[in-house]
Amino acid sequence: MLLDKDRGAQRAFDYFAERGPLPHRWRSVGDSRSDYKMADYVHSTGREVAHVDVRPADGVLERPYEVITIGDAVHDTAGAEFLAHWRRELGLEE
């Protein structure tokens, strides 16, 4: 039964699926242990997923998918560095 952030992920999938095909690759970002539930749900659908843990000092959880940490960066700084990396990778920097 889905009751937490996994339920939110399912609702988001349902919403976007009504509007077109869903991507195969997903990333979730969070600073609490319950945030992993978003990635758990995505993983259960068979899509490629990784979770970006922006507070790894609390303990990085073992999962069957990749868990990403951003060096010593935490919270907003870690999230911003993760997004900046993908902006560069996708050629979106101005």
N, C-alpha and C positions, 0 to 999 in steps of 0.2 A: 504494500500500500504506500502511495506517495503522499507525504504530508508536509514536506519542508521545501527546501530549495529545489529538490528533485521534482516536486509538483509544479513549481514555477517554471522549471525548464520544460516540462511536458506541456504546460499551457502555452508557452512561447512557441514550441514546435507546432502545436495544433494551429495557432494563430497564423504563423508564417506559411505553413503547409497549404492553407486555404488560398494563399496568394501566389503560389508558384513553387517550383522545386526547391528543396532545401539543400544547402551546401553539404559536402561530405566531410570537410575538415572544420573542426570547432575548437575554440579555446575558451576556457572559463578563467576568471580571475577572482581571487578572494583572500580575505585575511582571517578567516575563521575555519575551524575544522568542518563545520556544516556546509561551507561553500564547496567542498569536494562533492557534495551530493549532486550539484549541477552537472559536473563532469561524469559522475557515476551514471546518471540518467542518459546522457548523450552516448556514453560508451555502451550502454545496454541496447541502444538502437542500431549498433553496428557501424556507427560513424567513427572517423578518426578524431580523437580528442586528446587534449593535454590540458592540465590545470596549472595555472600560474599562482603559486603560493607566495603572497606578498608579506607574509609574516612567518617565515620558516622557523624562527626561534622557538615557536610553540610546538614544533615537531612536524616534520614532513611525513604525511601518511603514506603507507605502502599501497600502491594501486596497480592494476594491470595496464594502465596507460601512463604516459609520460607526465611527470610532475616537474615543472620548471620553477627555478628560483633565479633571482636576478642579483647574483653576488651578495653583497652586504646590504643592498638597497631594500627598503621596506615600504609598505603602504603606498601612498600616492607616488612617491619617487620610483618605486619598483614598477608600478603600473605604467607610469610615463615612459620609463626606459624600455619596457616591453613594447609599447605602442610605437615609440620612436624607431626601434629596431625594425618593425614591420613596415613603417613608412619608408625607411631606406630600402629595404628588400624589395618593396613594390614600386620603387621609383616615384614616390609621392611627395618627396621633399621639395619645397619651393626654393 
